[in-house]
């Protein structure tokens, strides 16, 4: 069912990458001349470069997102492949071309939409169910962001989603096609099963010494002890580089002054409101009626201000705040529509506004709290600034040291000591390494990475004991090694593995006997023989397998049913051989309407992804996209326009 969606997952992942790929925000250091560095361009979009530094940062950001999503189950190696890096680069390119199209189309996101998206985020409400501004700020601070930075990023992301949404919204799945696929999914077949278990034939197997030795010789690789090496290695990573960087007070002060707006706590106000709706396109009479109702409520409040919460619950047409007595919690400038914001920031605490008109209708506003704005002192943010500067400088310095590292391990290939001494690195040792990563090694151990093991087991490294080339095993992490000892592949003696060989020969021969018996039974059934030995009948479908093995279910549902009963045979790896007798084919009268609707949406979603992919390719061609180098390889000026 829906094989296209399952078999085109890479395409689906790529298109999803476009529309949910996080925005990578770089901030704070634009005016700091020590840190300016365009980097090496890996691609160009409309003449603007995407640098290797941006690609590395994007990979780190994506890795951190996956780590938060999957926890200990996340394997960083998933993103450390040429294919993964290429997809991340394609994501950055997609962002650029879609952003350009959004700007050209003058798409924007209103303050109200932005606020609604923030208020709808999970995990930001307090025990009372209200939006917790402090929790919101803390969550952002943990990511090194301020509310202003996050809101700017969210506004940009929502704008980009408008471009994708406009294309995806045009997809349509014909109901007749969806119904046909759902009919096939719902179709039921009554079947009986006859299994020839390999274990039942084991006693009939006659094993000879010649059979054992023949299996041992033919399958010698099963009994090999893999080649092993003991090696020394050095690692250059961002942590090593950062440890060698110091930041002085002058740097910190310069950064603070150039980014003063980042360290200002804006004034915030808490307000409650009563909304009488009158949409922008409402008739004059409807607007007049809404305004009249709002003015009557205001007159009541002038007499009894303490009734504000009561009247809001009874009359406000804002479902998000009415049940809370109109409370909107704290907000800063830029979070509300302009007429509402202007009125709220003019009121004193406890004051009630006149009737205020916005695109949503008529508001009565009461300010219930004020948090004055204030600037954080240099001392208060000194540590934060030092960390940010250090991180940026480390990124630049890593590029310089990476070049030295790469050159030195190649040029002085008989020892790792020169590069370790020059760059302040430690030489480590690892033994028992094989060509394949060991599952028992520490997570993310650089010596256990397949790329490093690949160069470590090269002929030059093993035979000549030369340094390997420097390989990238993680973002901003290079490793080079040198073989100290090498043990070639050895084969365990026949006498040592004879019992294992015997077990495997018996299993194979027993499975052969089971298959032979099954084939003979099938031939007899097709010739009109008696259908004895089958299990009780059961009804199966593609969505209800009733305990039938997956490999068998596929054969059953594909069986030719033009003439019943119909027979199919299936090999069951490691178990034996099975026959299935299809007696009836039914199309249920009662269908799962909800599931069918979901399946139709799934088909429409697949079509939408295809249309989005085609649209993206058109945008890339229009923007004259050039990929200057494959991710992880130096740019050589080659271009691939429109790719």
N, C-alpha and C positions, 0 to 999 in steps of 0.2 A: 504494500500500500504506500502510495506517495514515494516511490523509489527515487524520483528526481531530487526531492528534498534531502533524502538520506545520502545519495551518492554525489551530491554537489555541495558538500559541507564547506569546502574551501571557498567557493564562490559566496555562499551565504555568510561565512565568517568575514570575508573581505568587505561585503556590502554593509554588514552590521558595524564593521570597524569605522566606516565613514560616518554613520549616524550616531554612534554612541562612543566613539573614540574620545577620550578626555582631551580637553584643551590643555596644552602645555604652556604654562604662564611663566615668563621670564621677566623679572622685575628688579628695580632697585639700583642697578649698577650702570645705568645708561650714561650718567654723567661722570662716572668715576674713571678717569683716563687710564689708570693702571690696569684696568680690567678689560679695556676694549680690545676685541679680537674677533674678526669676521669668521675665522676658522676656515676649514677646507669645505668647499661646496660639494655636496653629493648629488644635488639635483637643483634644477631651476624651474620656477613656475612663473610664467609671464615676465621673465627677466630677473626675478628676485630669487636669491639663493636660499636653499635649505642646507645648513652646514652639518658637518659630522658631529659637532658639539650638540646641535639641536636633536639629531637622531639619537645620540647616546642618552641625552636627557629624557627623550621620549621613551626609550627602552627602559630606563630606570623607573620612570613613572608608571609604565605599564606593568613592570615587574612588581612594584609596590602595591598596585591595585590588585593584582592576582594574589599576592601574598596575603592581603587583608581578606580577600574573598574566600580563599581555600585553606589558609592557615598552614599547618604542618604538611598537608597533602600537596602543597604547591611545590613543583620541581622547577627551579630556575632554568634548567636545561631546555625547558619547553620554548623559552624565548631566546635561546642562544644558538639558533640555527640560522643558516643563510635565508631560509624560507621565512622564518619569523621576523627577522630583521627587515627583509624585503616588504613584508606586510605592514610593518610599522612605518617604513618609509612611504609606502603607498598611502597609509593613513594620513601622514603629514601632508602629502601632496593633495589628497582629497580635501583636507581641511582648507588648504590655501585656495583651491579652485572654487570650492563651494562658498567660502567667505567672499571671494571676489564677485561671485554671482549674486550673493545676498546684498552686497554693497551696491552693485549695479541696479538691482531691483528695488533698492531703498527699503528693504525689509527692516522691521524694528520690533521690539518687544516692549509693551507698556509697563509702567510701574506696577499697575494692578496685577498683571500676569506674573511679573517677577515675584511680587509679594505672595501671591497664591501658591506658586511653586515652592517657595521657601517654607511657608506655613504647612504645606502638605508633606514635608520631608519627615521620614520616620526617625524616632529617637530624640526629638528635640522638644518634647513636651514634658512638663513637670508632673508631680504626683496628682495635681489638681486638673490635669488634662489640658492646661493652657500652654501656649508656646513659651518656652523658657529661653529668653534672650541670652542669659549667661551661659547656659549649656551650648547654645548656638555659637557663641564667641569662643568658648573653650574648645569645641570640636574643630573650629577653623584654626585656632592657635596651634593645635596639635599637628596641623598640616602646614604650619608656617604661613598662614594667611590671615588677613583682616577681613571683616565683613565687606568693606568696600571692594577689596580685591576679588573676593568670592562672587559678590553680586555682579561685578563687571564681567567675570568669566561666565557666570550662569546666563547673563543677558546675551552674551555672544553665542553660547551653546544653543540657547533656545532660538536665536535668530537663524543659526545654521540648520536647525531641525525643521524650520519652516520650508527651506528649500527642498529637503528630502521628503517632508510630509506632502508637499504639493504634488510630487511625482508619484509617491507610493499610493496616494489617495485615488489615482486614476485607474489602478489595477482592478480588473473584474474577472471573476471566475464564472463561466457559464454554468447555470444550475444543472443543465442536462449532463455535462461532463462530470460535475461533482457527484450527482446522483448515481451515475454509472459506476464511478469508483467506489462510492459507499455501498452500492449493491454488491459489488465483488467482495468488499470487506465483510459484509453481513452474511454472505452466502454460507449456508451450513451443509455439511456432508456427514452422513452416518457412516462410520467406519468400524472395522474390527481389526485387531492386531494379532500377529503371530510372530513371536520372537524366537530366533535360534541363537541361544546364548553360547558364546565362545567357551565359557567355563564348563558347559555341559559336555563339550567334546575333548576337553583336556586329557581325560583318561585314555582316549583313543590314539593319542599322539605317540609314535614310536621314535624316540630320539637316539641318534647314533653319534659316535665321536666325530665322524666326518661332517655331519650337519653342524655340530658345535664349532668346529674349526673353520668351516666355510663361513659361518656367520661372523666369527671373530675377525677373519681376514677381510671380509667384505665391509664390515662396519667398524673398522679399526678406530675411526675418529671418535667413536663413543667411549673408547677406553684410553684416550690420550690424557696425559697431564700437560696442560698448556705451557708454552714457553713463558718464562718469567724473567723480570729484571729487577735489580736493585739500582736505584737512581738517586741522584741529588738534584735539587731544583731551587730556583729563586723565583719569587713572586713580586711583581710591581703592581700595586693597586692604589686606589684613591686614598685609603686610610694611611698607607705608608707615606704617600705624598703629603697629606694634610698634616701629619706629625712633624714634618720638616718645615712647616710654614708658621711664621709668627705675624701677628697683626699689631701695629702700634696705635697709640692713642690718637695720633694725628689722622690716621686712616679712618678710625672709627668716627671721629668728629666730622670729617669731610663727608662721609657717608650719611651721617645723621642730618647734616645741614642740607644736603642735596635731596634727601628723601623725607623731609620734615612732615609732609602730609600723611605719610604712613604711620606716624607715631602720635597722631592726634585722635583722641576719643571725642567723637562728635556729640553734640548735645542730643539727648533722646527725650522723647515725651511719651507718656502713657495716656491713652485716651479711650473713652467709650463713645459710641455713637448710635443714633437711631437713624436708619435709612428707610425712606419711603421711595420705592423704585419708580423711575421714569426714564426709560432707556433713551439713548441719544435720538433714535428714530421715532419716538413716541409722538402722537398727535398733540397739538396745542391744548386741546381740552383735557387730555389725559395728564399732561404736565401741570396744568392749572389745578386739577383735582388733587394731584399728589402734593403740590406745594401748599394747597389749602389745608390738607390733613397735617402736613409737617408743622405749619404755623399754629394750628390748634394744639398740637402736642407741645410746642414750644411755650405757648401761653400757660398750659398746665404746669410746665416745669418752672416757669418764672415764679409761680405761686408756691410750688413745693419741689425745690431742687432735689430733695432726698428721694423723690420717686423716680429718679432717672433709670435705675436698673430695672425697676418694676415695669415702667412704660416701655423700655427697650425690649424686654422679654415678650410683652404683649403685642407690640406694634412694629418693631423693626423687621424689615424684609431682607436683612443680611443674615442668611442661615448660619454663617460661620461664627457670628458674634452674638446673635440675639439671645441664645440660650445662656450666654455668660453675662447677661445684662448689658450687652453692647460692648464689652471690654475687647480692645484690640491689642492689649499689651504694649510694651515699649517699641518705638520705632524712631528712626532717624530720618533726616531729610533725604529725599529721593526714593523713599519706600512707598509713599502714598501719591495719589493723583494730585496735581498742583493746587486746585482750589481747596481741597481738604487740608493739605499740608500747610498752605498759607494761613488758613484760619486757625489751625491747631497750634502753630508756632507763635501766634499773636496772643493767645489766651494765657492768663495766669492760672496757677493751679486751683482747681475747684470751679473755675468759671465755665459758663455754658455759652456757646456761640449763638449767633443768629442762624437762620436757616441758610445752609450753604449748598449751592447747586454744583453738581459734577455730571460727568457723562453717565453716571449710574443712577442719578436721581437727586433727592434732597436729603441732606444730612443735618442732624443736630448733634453738636460735638461738645463733650465735656472733658477737659484735661484733668486727669486724676493723679499724675505724677510727672516730675521733671528731674532729669539727670543732667546737670550742667556739663558742657564740653570741657575738656582739659587736654593739655599736651603732656605726653610722657617725657620725663626728664632724660637727659643723655645717660645718666647713671643707671636709670631703670631699664634701659634697653641696650646697655653696653654689651652684655654677654650675647644677646641675640644678634646684634650687628656684627660682632667679632666672628660669630659662627657663620653668618651669611657671607661675609667677605672671604673668610677662610675657604669656604666651600667653592666660591667662584674662582679664587686664586688657585686652589688645588686643581680645578678642572683645566685651567690654562697650563699650570706647571706640569700636570700629568702628560699633556701632549708633548711637551718638550722632553721630559724624562723618558717617555715611551720611545721616542726616536733614538735617544742614546742607548736605551736598553736593547732595542732591536738591533742596532748597529754593532754594539759591543759583543753580544753573544754570538754574532756571526763572524766578526773580524777576529776576535780572540777565542777561537772555537775549541781550544784544548783545555779550558778551565772556566768556571763560573766565578772565580774569586775576583777577577778584575772588575766585573760589572757590579758585584756585591759591594766591593770596597768603594767604588766610585759613587754609587747611588745610595749607599747606606742600607743595603738589604741583607737579610739573613739567609744563609744556605741551609736548606732542610734536606732530610734524607727519607726515602720511602722504599720499603722492600716488598717483594712478593707481588709486583705489579704485572698484570697480564694485558693482553690487547683489549679486553673488554672491561668496562668499569666494574668495580666490586660493589655489590649491594651492601656489604658490611662496613664500607669506608664511611668516614664522617660526612655528613651532608655538606655539599659544596666544596669538598676538598679539592684544591686545584690539580693535584697529581692524579685524581681519579676521573678527570674530564676526558671524554672520548677524543677530543681534538688533540689534547696533550699526549695521550697514550698513542695516538696515531703517529705523531712525529717521533715519539720516543722509541717506537718499534720500527723506525725506518732503517734501511740498510746502513746508511751513513752513521747513524747514531749507535747502532749495535756493533758493526764491524770496526769502525774507526774511532769509536768512543768520543765523537765530537759533540759539541753542544747542539741541542736542537734549535730550530728557529723559535722566535718568540711567538706564542699563539695567544689569542684572546679567549679566555675561558668564561668570562662574565663581563658585563659592562665595566669599563675602566679597570680591567684586571688582566695582566699579561703574565705568562709563566714560560720559563725556558728550563730545560733540564739536561742532564748528562748521565749516560749509562755507566754504572760502576761495575756491575756484574750481570752476566747473561746466562740463563739456563735454557737450552733448546727444548723443543717438544719431545716428550718421552712417552712410550706406550707401556701401559701396565701389562705384565706377563699374563699369558693365557691362564696359567694355573691360578693366578690371583683373582681372576674375574670369571672363572668357569661356571660357578653357580649362577651368576647374573646372566651369563650367556644362555644357560639352559632354560632359565625362566622366560627369557625373551623368545627363544625358539619355540617353546611350548605355546606361548601366547599367539605367535604368528601362525603356527600350524593349526591350532585350535580354531582361530578365526577363519582360516581357509576352509576347514571342514564345515564350519557353521555356514559359510557362504555357499559352499557346494550343496549342502542339504537344502538351503533356502532356494537356490536356483532350480533344483530338481522339483521341489514342491511347487514353485511358480509355474514351471513348464507343465506339470500335471494339471494344475488348476486351469490354465489356459486351454488345455485339451479336453476340459469338461470333467476333470477329476473332482472328488468329494472335498468340500471345503471344511474339513474337520480340524479341530485344534485351535481355531481362532477364539479370541476373547469375546466377552459380551460387547454388543454394539454400543458406541458412544457417538455423540454428535459434536463435531468440532467446526470452528470457523477461524478466520484469520485473527479475530479479536478474542476468541475463546478456545484455547488449545486443549483444555481438559486433560492436562498432564502429558500430552503427546510431545515427544522430543521435537525441538525446533527444526532439525534437519529432515525429520519425517513429515512434519506439518507442511513444509513447502512442497514436498513431493505429492502429498495427498491433495492439496489445493490446486496443483497443476495437472492432476491426472485427467485423462480423456474420459469424459462421462457420457459420450454419445451412446454408449452401450453399457448397461449395468447388469451384473456387478462388474466393477473395474478393479484391476490389481496393480499395485506398485510395490517396488522393492527398494530398500534403503540400507546401506551399510552403516552400522553404528560403531564408530571408531572406539576400539578398546572394549567393546561389549559384545559385538556379534553382527547378526544380520536379521532384518525384519521385513515381513510382508504385511501389506495393508489392503483390506478388501473394502472398496467403496460401494455401499449399497444404495444410498439415496442422496439426492441433491434437493435442498429446500431453500426457498427465499422467504425469510420470516415476514409475516404480515405486519407485526408490530416492530417499528424501527425506533432507534434511539435518536429522537429529533435533535437533542442538544449535541450529541456527538457528531451528527451529520452537519450541523451548522458549524461546529468547530473544524470539521474536515474541509468544508467549503472555504472557511476563513484561512485555513492552512494553505489551500491551493492559491487563493487570492494573494496570500502573503508571499508565496514563492514567485508568483508573477510580478508582484510589486518589487521584489528584490531584483529580478531580472531587468525590469524597466529602469530601476534606480541605477543598476550597474551600467546599462547602456547610456543613460543620461550623464553619469559621471565620466564615462569615456569620451563623450562628446565635449564636456567641459574641459577635460584634460587636453584634448586636441585643440580646442579653441584657445587655451592658455599657452599652447606651445611648450608643453612640459618636456624637460630634458633630464634624463637620469645620467649623471656624469660618471658615476661609478657604482658598482655593486656594494651594498652595505658591508663595511669592514675592510674594503679594499681601497687603495689610494685612487684618487681621481686621475684619470689619464686624458681627460678632455673629450673622450668619446661620448657621443650623445645618442639618445634614442627618442627622437621626437614623437610626442603623442603617446608615449608608452604610459 
